[in-house]
Structures are given as structure tokens and as C-alpha cells.
Amino acid sequence: MADEQVRRAQRFVNTTYGAAIGMKVDENGKTGWDTMYALTRALQYELGISPLSNSFGPGTLAALTTKFPKLNASTVPSANFCMIIQSALYCKGYDGGDIDGKYNSRVASSISALKRDMGVDLAFPGGDLTPKVFKGLLNMDAYVTVNGGAESIREVQRWLNGRYVNRRDFAIIPCDGHNSRDVSKSMLLAIQYELGMADGTANGVFGPGTQAGLREHTLYLQSRGTWVSLFSAAMILNKRPISFAGTFNGEVADAVRAFQSFTKLPVTGNGDFQTWASLLVSYGDQSRKGEACDGVTKITPARAKALKAEGITYVGRYLTNPSATKLPEKAIQPGELQVIAENGLRCFPIYQTYGRDASDFGYAAGNAAGLAAVNAAQDHGFKNGARIFFAVDFDALDHEITNNVLPHFKGIQDAMANSGNPYRIGVYGPRNVCTRVGEAGHSTASFVSDMSSGFSGNYGYPLPADWAYDQIVTRWVGSGDGAIEIDNNIASGRDIGENSFNKPRGMVPDVRFDGRFLNALHDDIGKYMQSIGFPNDGGNRIFTHTQCFETVLAQDQLITQLSNQYAMRKALIQTSTYWEMRHYDLVDQAVDHAVAYYHTGVGGGMTPKRDSSTGIAQISGEVGIRAWNHCIDKGHVSGTKLDPAKDADIWTMWQKVNKDHAHAVRTVALIHLWGAAGKPGGSNPPAGETTLRSMRLDYTELEVFEVLRRYQGWGNEAEEHAGKRMALYHTFEKYNGIVRNL
């Protein structure tokens, strides 16, 4: 809801400073970062700082401290300067007076209230505005509980502010009842200050000095003082149910035992170093040896013995490797699972492609990931009931979890359900990702990437309630042939991996489709296409799902022959053909008529067009010619080369791919071969595009994606569509895999 006083503040900063500070804000009556940035720039302008910045950084703080250590009715330098303060107060939810340039009793009273809310009223009594409080006034931090914030956490936040605000590097933290990166860092600073570290030495990092100091501050029943307050604060920030106190009483000891049991620490009831570490940083005490590990190296008999000797039982290994050249042993290798089982180890499978930012996550990508993981798990021989951990290996912000990660896992969940729920779903990622995916009902256990302590999704979030594995440090174990680098993981016992496997399915050629699975494949494809906006009845497109499906399956004998001839998975040909036919609409039909008019003169009332994508696989005359010419040159196919510069040759190819379904399907396979080679002779690829490995049955996920993308082109739309085609590919591949392994 718009606030008229905020609108007045926005109008003031625009009118008074717009040109001078290089920005204007929307006068919408709603506080946001842009308004705070504009007010910060206005302050810098008044202080004579250049260049201006959105950041209220050390330079701004230093200038303000030097010139105006206390702002009040007597010291505020100008009416405009005062109106910046008044405007900021309204944007922060406090009374700013009449935005009239007068630092009157209303303004002073609001500054006093702000300082009480911050917890710094004893450090900075009265209605004077001090530099650090001014900095807190010009950001979006709240100093009252918001969005279900806990009063117990707010009590800790106010205490930290009040006790440490006069230390040079301690910034006033929010008092909103929520833990966060800034709050967690303030805890480490507070500990460093209590250890006697000087300003400039204390840095909020859990380094060797801090760790050594904490080892000297174990707390026991009836311990008292500031260290107990800090310890109880850390417990509260980890959402443990205790009161903020300065005495280590029975309530605290009981809560400590519960926390130690939950995190698999020795249960002592004392505030020892390992407990301090687990409360303060996501990875805790990295000298701990866990019962689990994960890695990108093949488990050989010698390495298995080394792992066993280290007390490791559970080994995480990857179902696939998205790269054909990097980390060649990342994916489970032939015979590896047998070695793991024979040496008394258990394997938990991990599914990960690249997935390094939010754009790689969404419903369609999740659906593809779910199907791909099922196919890969069955290829390796994982039995029904195993839990697959799907990776979110980037620092997902909360809105990215909402908009990208949760839909992604809904896609995984739907793919798993459509496959008959052969496997359970786990999630790998930062604490906030794991917690939210689990709370949404999309996963049954978490593999927590706590080693990435700097991730915003770990900093300030407690260990998820459903954690199974807690990844804390990378280290080497074993020696000689048994030496192996692993990520060391603490195991909770929620997941125990697998030690019995089916016979691997192996890398076998595709075969003719088995009619017993026809209806299931038809329905699965229909469900997926509906989920991304393609109704089964065709909607505003010409062909229905069933028409497209039957057209593709009618070519199964030819597609199987092409698959075997070119070592190309049938799913590549099926996917491109079905996808393009599903997209054919009235616009495409009109363009087809325009091409016929250009070459024959039959028709009229339209602008003639020399070429277009046409037929069931939407192939243009030029693309068809270039793909055939390339494959003729490479000996993949015999025939007469055509010239894409000649109208007659364009028309010849265009008619074939338009009217002859078999010719169109054969051309799809040739376009894939041409695409894998980088489309020589076609449109120039963007910088960085490379030739793929020659076509083969064991293409990686990335290579499959590239082949599907290159069928459509090089641009952003082709990349977006290829992401959606991946789920379609894996749906076809799911059933093709079943049939070829009967």
C-alpha cells in the first residue's frame, strides 16, 4: 500500500537532487532500495563526496563521522540535509515531521525510538543522530520483527548492537527476528572482541585465532557471564528453544545435549569447541571425521580399503557426467558399484548437471532431470527404493528458490511419479535450499553443502531437520594406489545408501519399439507437454498430441535403422520431430503457402517467400540441403548434392521435407550429424561453440542438449527450447531404454 509521506520523500529527493545525484525514483509511495540509494547519494552530495555511490560505505561513514559526529537541531547543517533525515525516517516507518527542514522534537523523538528499536539507546542516548545510526536509517533493514520474526532472535540482535556498536568495524545489524549473513558475522565479531582482538584484527572470519580462543572457553553447568550470553545467543540463532541468558543453567544444558545429538556431536551437555563451531559456521569443526564421503574419483579396491580404514561407510557417486572431457571418473564407472559393495561400503547416488545459476532451474529442467536420473540409475543397476540426491550447487537466493528451484523439484517429483516412483528424492544444496525443498514436500532427505560456508543460503540458516549428509571439508585419505580426494561428510543415519544392485543395463543399441509400452509413452509425453502449455487437443496449433505421436511412431522402423546406422539414440530423432510438429500453427501454414506461391506462381494475395521451415520436422530447404551435402561429403549418406543458392534446388528439397514424412525423418538424423560437427557451411556459430564428439550412444547430457539446441539454431530461443526438449528426450529415452533391455 502506498504511503503519502513516503511519496513526499520521493518527490523531495527527485526535485532537490535528481540531476545532481544521477538518478530519479518512482514516486509510488513505497519504500524500496532505489529510494534508499537516492537518499544515500543525496547525503553524499551534501557531504561533498565524489563520485557518488549507492553504497553507504566506509568513505561515507568516515566523512559523516568527521563532519557531523552528532546531528541535532543545533548541528544539522542545512534544511535540505535535515529533509534527507526526515525523508529517511518516513521510509523507515517513523515520524519524520513535515519534511520541512526542521530537526524538531518530533524528529528527535523518532530518532530516539529508532535507537531503542536498534538496541543502541544506552550507547547513544537522546535524540541525536549518530553516523552508524544514520547508516542504519538508509538501508532496508528492519528494527522490529517482520515476516514472523522471533522475539528471542530480536533480543539477541538488540543485545549485540548495544554491546558492540562502538567497535570500529561493527555495523548495526537488523533487529527483525531473523538470522542472516550480517547477524552471523556480527556473532563472530562479538566473539573476537571478547577474545581481546583489536579493531582491524577482528574480521568476522572463523579463522585459526578465533578457533584457538574458543577452545579455551568451554562452558559448563553454572558457568556465568558474557561468554554464556554469547553461547545462548548462538543457540537461539540456530533456532534452539532456550531463553537468552547469562547463566549456563539446566535448560541450556538440556538444549545443548539435544543440539549435539541432532548434529551428531559427542553428547556432553557442555559448550565445548565442537559445539561452538557447529553453532557459528555451517561446516563446524572440520577436523571431524565423518562416516560418509562423496567424490569424483572411481572407487577401486585399493581406494575402497582406504575409505573403510578411515571409518567411512557411505559413498556418494554421480549418476552421470555432463562433460565428456572434464573429470573423466566423475560418473560411476563400470564395475564400481560391485567393488563398493564387496568392500562393505554403501553408495548413495547423486544427480548433477551444470546447474550453476538460477536460469538452469525450472519445471521443465526438473522434469528432464528426474527422467534422466531414473534412466541413469536403472542403467547402473540401482534397485527401486534408492534415494537420489539432486544437486543445487549454487548460492540460490530466497527468491530464486521460490521462482526456480521449487518448480524444478516439482518437475523432478512429477517425473518420478510418472515413472512409477522407483526412487526416493533427496536434495543437495545449501541449508536454505534443502529446508525449503523439504518443507514443500519435494524431497525426503537433505545432503547439505555446508562446506560452502560463504553461501548466503548457509550463512544464518540452521541445519535442515531432515539432513542425511553434512558436507564439511575436502581432504585426502589413503596412500599409494589407495590415495583418493574426498569431500568428508557427517552422516545422520537418515539415508544409508545401497549395497545391493541389479545387473547394469549396459550400452546397447536401440531396437524397434514394443507396442506394450505404446499407451504409457503416449500418456507420459502428453502429460509433460500439457505441463509446459501444450494441451493434448492442440490448442491454437494445428496438430493434436496424438496426431504428432502417431506420426513419429509410424516411422519407428526407419528411426531404428537410422539410430543403428549412425550410433544415434532414437530419442534424438523422435524428440526433434515430435517437438517441431507440435509447434506447427496457422502462421507456419500461411508461410508454406507463400513459399509455394514464390516457386509456382499458384495462389496470390500474399507476399511470396523463397524458403521456410516446413513439414513435420520444420526443416527449411536450405537447412535440408546443407545437412545432406555435409553428410554426403562425410560418407554418411549417398545422393546428389544440391545448391542452396539455386531456387530450383531449394524448391526440390522443400517439397521433399514438406510432403515426404520418411524423407523429413531421415533429414532430422542428418541435421543432428551436421549439428554435431558445428553446422559447417551454415550460419556462423557464436564464439565459443565447438564441434562435439562424433555421434555415439553414450553422449553426455551436455552433448544431447547441444544436439537438440543446434537443430533449432544458435540463439537464446533455441537454448530455451532445448531445455524443454530435454524432458521430452528423456521421456522417449525412458521407454526406449526399457525396450532395448528386455
N, C-alpha and C positions, 0 to 999 in steps of 0.2 A: 504494500500500500504506500502511495506517495505521501511524503511529509512536506508540508508547505515551508517549514523552516529550513529543511534540507534544500528545497528548491531555491529559497532565498540565498542560501550559502553558495549554491552552484552558480546562481546568477551573479553574485558578488565576485567570485573568483574569475568568471568569464569576462565580466565587464571591466574589472580593475586590472586583471593580469593576463588575459587571453593571449594577446600578441607578444607580450614580454616573456611569457614562460613557454611559448611554443605549443600550446595545446588549449583546447576548449572541451568542456564536458557537457554531456547531455543534461539539460535542466529538467530531469524527470522526477525529482523529489525522492530519489532512492540512493542511499549511501552505497558506494562501491569503490573499488580500488582506483578507478580513474579520478574520482573526486578527491580521494586522499592523495593521489600523486600530484594533482593540480595544486592542492593546498601546500604540499611539501615543496613544490617548485616555487610557489609564491613566497614561502618562508625563506627559501634560499635566495630568492631575488632581493628580499628585504635585507638579508644579511650580507649581500654583496658577493655571494658565491658564484663562480663561473667555472666551467659550464654547469648548467642546471641538470638535475637528475631526478628520476622518480624515487630514488633510494634516499632514505634518511640515514646516511652512513656516518662513519667516524668524522669526516670533514664537517658535516653539518652539525653534529653533536659538539665538536670542538669549538666551532665558531660561535655557536649559541652559548656554550659554557663560558667562553672568554668575554663575550659582549654582554650577555644577559643571564648571569647565574640564577637570578630570581626575577621573574616578571610579575608585576602587580600594578596597581593604579599609578604608582609613582614612577615606575621604571619602564613601563611599556613605551616604546619609542615613538609610535605614531598611531593614528586612528586605524589605518589600513592593517598595521601589524596586529592591533587588538582585534580587528574584524576577522583576521585569519584564525585567531584563538576562538572567537565566538562561533565562527562557522564550523570549526572542527568539533566544538562541543555539541552542536546540534547533530552533526553527522555521527557522533558517538552516542547520541541518545540522552544528552544532558542539556540543561537550560543554558543557552548562550546569550541571554538578554535580547536586546533588539537589533543585534548586528549593527550597532551604531558607533563602534569605535571606542566605547567606554568600558573600562575594566571596573565595573561597579560591584556592588555586593552580591548581585545575582551571579555574576561570573565567578567571583571569588568563592561563593558557596558551592558552585558546581565543581570548581577545581578541588575543593576540599572533599566533596563527595566522590569524585573520581579517585583521589588518592586513598580514601578509605576502601573503595572497591578494589584497588590495586594492592592494598595491604601496606602502603608506604606512608600512611598518615603520621606515624610516630617518627619515621625518619625525616619526613618533610612536613612538619605541622603547618597548619594555617592554610590560607588561600593563595599563597604564592605558587606560580607555575615554574617548576624547575626543568632543566633540559631533558632529563630522562623521562619525566612525566610527559613533557611536550612530545617527545618521540612516540610514546605510547598513545598519545592523543591522535597522532597522524598515521595510524595503521588500522587494520581491520580486526585486531584482537578485541575480544570481549572481556570485560572485567566483572561480569555477572554470569551465572550459569545460563547456558543456552543449549538447545537441542538435547535435552535430557542429561545435561552435565551433572556430575555428582558433587554434592556439597563437601564431601570428605576430601575430594581432589582439590576443590577450590580452596579449602582450608590450608592444604599443603602449599598451593601456589601462592597464596597471600603471605604465608609464613616465609617462604623462600624470598619473595620480593622484599618483605620488610627487613629481613635479617641481612641480606647481601646486596641491596641496591646501591650502597655506597662504594662497593668494589668496582674498580675501573671498567672491567670487561663484562660485568653482569648487567644485562638488559632486563627491563621489566617484562615479565612473561605474562601471558594471558591468565585470567582467573575465571575461566569459563567452565571448569569442572571436567575438562578433558585432558588426558595426557597427550603429548605431541613431541615433535623433534625438539622444539625450543625448551619445553619443560624438562625433557630428559637431559638435555645438555646442561640446563641450569642445575640439575641434581649433581652432575659430575663436577661442575664448577664449585658448588657448595662443599662437596667432599674435599676437593683440592684446597679450598680456602681453610677448612678446618684442619687439614694436614699441615697447614702453615706455608703453602705455596704463595709466592708473591704475585702481584699483578704482573701480567706479561708472561709468567711461567704457567700459572693456571690457565688451561686452554679448553677444558671440557672434553678432553680425549682420555679414553680409558687406557692410558699408557703404563709403562713399567713402574714409574714413580707412584702413580695412583694405586696400582695393584699392590706394590710393596707396602704402602701405607695402610691399605685396608687389611692386609694380613696381620697388622699389629692392632687391629681394632675389632677383635671378635667380641660379640656381646652375649651375655648370659642372663639367666633369670635374675631379676632385681638390678641389672645394670641401669644407670640413670644418666641423663644429660643430653647434650646436643647430638651425640652420636646415635643415641636411641631415637631421637626425633628424626634424624636423617634416615635411619633404618626403617622406622614405621612409615615415613613418607614414601620410601621406595616400595614398601609393601602395598600401600594404598594406591600408588600409581600403577601397580601391577594388578589392581582390582582384587586385592585380598581383603577379606571382610574384618578389618580391625579399626580401632579408633586411633587418631593421631595423638601420640603421647610421648612423654619424655622418660617413661619407665618401662623396662622390659619385663612386663608382668606375665601372668599365666595366659591371658588372652593372646598376647603377642607370640609367646612360645608355642601355643597350640596352632596358631595360624602359620607359624614358620614350619612346624612339622608337616602340616598339610601341603604347604608350598614345596617343601623338599621332596615329599612323596610324589607330588604331581610332576615335578621336573626331573625325577629320578636322581636326586642328590642323596648323599648319606643323610638319614633322618636323625638329626641330633637335637633339634629344637633350639639350637644356638644360631646367632647371627655371625656365622663364620665366613671365610673368604669366598668359598664357592657359592654360598647363598647371596652374599653381596653382589658377586659378579653376575649371577643369573638375574638379579633384580635390576641391575644397572645397564647392561648391554645384552643384545639379543644372543650373542654367541657364548656368553658366560665365561667360565674358566676353560680356556682352550687346551689346557693340559689334560683334561679328562679323556679317558679312552672309552669310546662307545662300542656297543655290540654290533653296530651297523656301519656300512660304508656305501658309497657309490663312486663310480669312476668311468673312464672312457678307455680302459685298457682290458684286453682279453684276460679272463681268469684261466691261467694254465694250472696244471697240477702243482707246480712249484709255488706259484703265487697263492693258490688256494691254501696250501700248507702254511705259508707266511701269514695269511689273514687269520687262519684258525689259531695260530700261535699267539696272535695279538688279541685274542678273545672275541674276534668278530664272527658273527653267525649269519647276519643278513646282508646281502649284497645287492645293491641297486644297479641294474644294467639297462641299457637303452634298446628299445624295440627296433628302431630304425636310425639311420644316419642320413640327414638331409644332404650331406655333401659326399661327392664321390672321391674327393681328394684329401679333405681335411680329416684328421683323427680317424685313420682307417680302421681302428679297432673299436670305435665308439659303440657301434651296434653289436648285439650279441652275435658271436661267431659260431660257425658250425661245430657241434660237439661240446660247446662251452657249458651249456646247462647240465649236461651229463657229468662233466668234471665238477661243477659246483655241488651237485647232489652227492656224488661219490665221496666228496671230501667233507661231508657233514655240514655244508653251508646251505643257505636258502636264498632264493633270488626273488626280489620284488621288481617288476617291470616298470620302466619309465618311458613315457612317450613325449618327445620334444622335436619340433622342427626348429625354425629360426626364432620366431616369436619374440623379437627384441623390443617391440614398442606396441602401443595400443592398436595401431592400424592393422596388425596381424591377427587381431582377435575379433570375433563376432560370431553370430549364429551359424552362418554358412561355413566359416572356417572350423568352428567347433564340430559341426556335423561331419565334415570331412575328416577331422582329427579322430573322432570317435570311430568311424568306419575303418580308417587306416590302421588305428591301433588294434581293433578287433582282428583285421586281416593279418597284421604282423604277429600278433600274439598267437594266433592259430598256426601261422607258418612256423613259428619257433617251437610250438608244442605246449604252450601254457594251457592247462586244463581250466574248465569252467570254474568260476568262483574266485580266480585270482584277482587281485586288485591292481589296476593300472594307475600310476600316478601321472597325470597330465600337467605339463610344465607351463608356468607363467614366469619366465625368467627375465623380468624387467621390473623396474620400480614403478609399479602401477599406482597412480594417484587414485583417490577415492572415486572421483567422477569417472575415471577410466574403468574402474572395476564395475561401476554401475552400467556404463554405456557399452563396454566392450567385453570385459571378462565374464560377467554373469551371463549375457546372451551366449557367449562362447561355450560355457559349460552347460547351458540348456541345450545347445546343439549337440554336445557330446552325449548328454543324457538321453536325448531323443534318438540319436544314432544307436546307442547301446540298447535302448528299449526295442527299436525296430529290428535289432539283431537277436532279440530273444534274451537280453540281459545276460550274456555269457560271462561277463566280467564286472567286478565292482569298480567304482570310480573313486580315485583319490586325486588330490591336488597337490602340486609342488609350487611353492612360491613364498613371497614374504608373508608375514603374520597376518596383515590386514586382508590380503587376498584369500589366504586359507580360511580365515574366520568367516568372511562374508560368503564365500562359495559354499562352505559347510552350512552356514545358517540359512542359506537359500535352498538347501536340500539337494544340491547338485553333486555333493561328494560325501564320502563316508569316512575319510581319514585324511590327515594333512602330513605332508613331507615339507618341513619348514626350512626355507633358505636363510637361516639365522646367521650364517657366515657373512652375509651381505648386511652388516650392521648399519651401514650408512643409508640404506634404503629407507625412504620415508614410511614405507609400509611395515618396517620393523621398528623404527625409532619411535618409541612411545606406545607401542601396542603390546599387550600381554601374549604369552604363548597360547595358541589356539587350544580350546578344550579337547579337540579330537586329534591332537598331534600323535603321529605314529613314529616319525623320524625327525630328529632335530640336527640339522647340518651345521657344524660349528667350526671346523678347521680343515685345511688341506695339509696332508703330511705324507711322508714316505714310510713304508713298512717293508720288512724283509731285506734280503741282500742277495747278491748274485742273480741267478735266474728267477729267484722269488721276489725281487725288488719290484714294488708297484706303488704308484702315487694314487692316493685315495682322498676323497672327502670323508672325514670322520664324522659319524652321526651317532647321536644318542638314540636309543630305541625305547619306546614306551611299552611295547608289547601289544599295542592295538593292531598292528599288522605283523605277521610272521613270515611273509614271503612264501615261496613254493619250493618243495624239494622232490616233487614227482611230476613228470612231464609226459605228454603224449609224444609219439614219434613226429619229428618235424615234417612239415608238408613238402619241403624241398622246392627247387626251382624247376618246374615242369612246364612244357608248352601248353598253350590253350587248346581246347577241344570244342567240338560242336556243343551247343547249349542243350541242356537236359530239360525237356518240357515239364518235368515235375516241379521245376522251380519257377516256371514262367509267371504264374499269378503272383507269387511272392515278390519277384523282381519288379513286376508291373506296379504293384501296390507301393513298394518302398520308394520307387522313383517318383510316383505320383505324390506321395506324402512330402517328400523333400521339395519338389518343385512348388507345391502349394505353400510350403513354409516360407519360400522366398518370393511369393507373389504371382505364381503361375497356376491359376485354377485348372482343374482337370478338364473342364469343358472348353478350354482355350481362351476364355475371356475375350479380350479385344484382339486376339490373334487368330489366325485362320485355322490352324490345326489343333485338335484336342490332344491331350496326353496319350490316349490310347492309339490314335492315328500315328503319332510320331513313334511310339513304342513298337507298334506292329510293323511299321516301315523299316525300322532298324533291325528288328529280329528277323524280318523276312530275308535280310541279306546275311544271315548268320553263317551260311556255308562259305560265302565269299570272304566275309570278315575273318573267319577262322583260317582260311587259306592265306590271306594277306598277313595275318598275325604270325603264322608259322614261317612264311616266306621271308619276312623282314625282321623276325625276332622282336615283334612289336605287340605289346599287350592289346588284346581285343578291346579292352575298356577305353583305350585312347581313341580308337576309330568310332566306337559306339558313342562315346561322350560327345565328340565334336559334331557328329551327325545329328544326334538327338537334340543337342543344345541349339544348334542353328535352325533346325526345323521348327522347334518350339517357338522361336522368335519371329518366324515369318508372319508378316502382317499386311494390311491393305496398302501401306506405303510401299513395301517391297514389291507387292503385286503391281502397283502402278508404275514403278521404276522398270520392272520387267517389260511392261507394255511399251515403255518409252525406248528401251533397247531394241525391241523387235521393230518398232517404227523406224528407228535410225537405220537399221540394216535392210529392211524390206520395203519401207515406204507404206506399209499397210497400217491403217489407223489414222490418227490425227487428233487435233485438239490438245496436244501436249508438246513439251519440249523434248526433242529427240535426245537420246543418251547413248553414247558409244558402248558402254560396258557397265555391268553392275554385278554384285554378288547375287547368285540365283540358285534355284534348285533346293533339294532337301538339305544340302550341306552348305548353302550360301557361299558358293565359290564363283569368283569373277572369271571372265575369260582370260584376263591377263595372269591372274594368280595360277589358274589351271595350267596355262601354257608354261609358265616359268617353273612350276613344280615338275611337270612332265619332262621338260627339257633337261632340268638338273638330273632327274632320275635316269633318263636315257643316257646322259653323259656318264653317269656313275655305274651303269650296267644293272640298275635295279629293275628296269622295265624296257621292253623293246617298243619301237614305234617311230613315227616320223616327227621330227621337231617342227614346231610352228614358230611364227614370228609375231611377237606381241605388238609390233609396230604396224602390222597389216590388219586392216578392218576385216578382211575375209577370214583370216586365221582366228581373230578374236571371236567372230560370229560362229565359226566352226566349233571352237571349244565351248563357247557359251551355250550353244544348243545342246551339246552332249551333257554338260553338267546340269542343265535345266531339265532335260527330258528323260535321261537315262539314269535311273537310280543306281544301278550297278557301277556305271562309269563314275558317278559322283562319289560313291563309297570308295572305289579304288583311288580316286584322286585325293580323298581325305588322307589315306595312308601315305601317298606320295608327298602331300603338303607337310605331313609330320616329318618325313625324312628330310625334306628340303629345309624345314624349320630347324631341325636339329643341327643342320650344317650352317645355320646362320642366314638362311634365305639369300644365297649369293645370286646377284643379278636383280634382286628385287629392291624395294625401298631400303635406304641405308639405315642400319640399326643404330640406336643411340650409342654413345661412347660407353664402353664397359661391357657391352654384350659380347658373349663369347660363343664359340662353337661348342656344342655339347659332345659328350662321348657318342660314338656311333650307336644307333638304336640297339637296345638289348632288353631282355626280360627283367633284369634287376635294376632298372632305372631307380634313382633315389627320388624322394618326394620332390626335391627341388627340380630335378630333371623332368619329372612328369609335369609339374607346374609350368615349366618353361615351354615344353612342347605344346601344352594347351594354350598358353598365352600367345605363343608365336603363330598359332593357327589364325588368331584374330588380328594380330598386329603387334606394334611396339608400345602403344600409348597407355595412358592411365586407365582408360575404359577396358582395354584388353587385360590389364593386370587385375582390375576389379572383377571382371567376368571369369577370369581363370581361377580366382579364389573361390568363386561359386561353383565352377565346373569341377573343382577337386572333389567335392562331396558327391557329385554325380559320378565321377570316375570311380570313386571308392565303392559306390553302391553297385555299379556294374562289376567291379573287380571282386567285391564280396561274393557274388554268386558265381562269377567265372572261376574264382578260386575254389569254391566248393565243388563245382562240376569237374574241374581238371584234376581234383584229388580224390574223386570217387574210386 
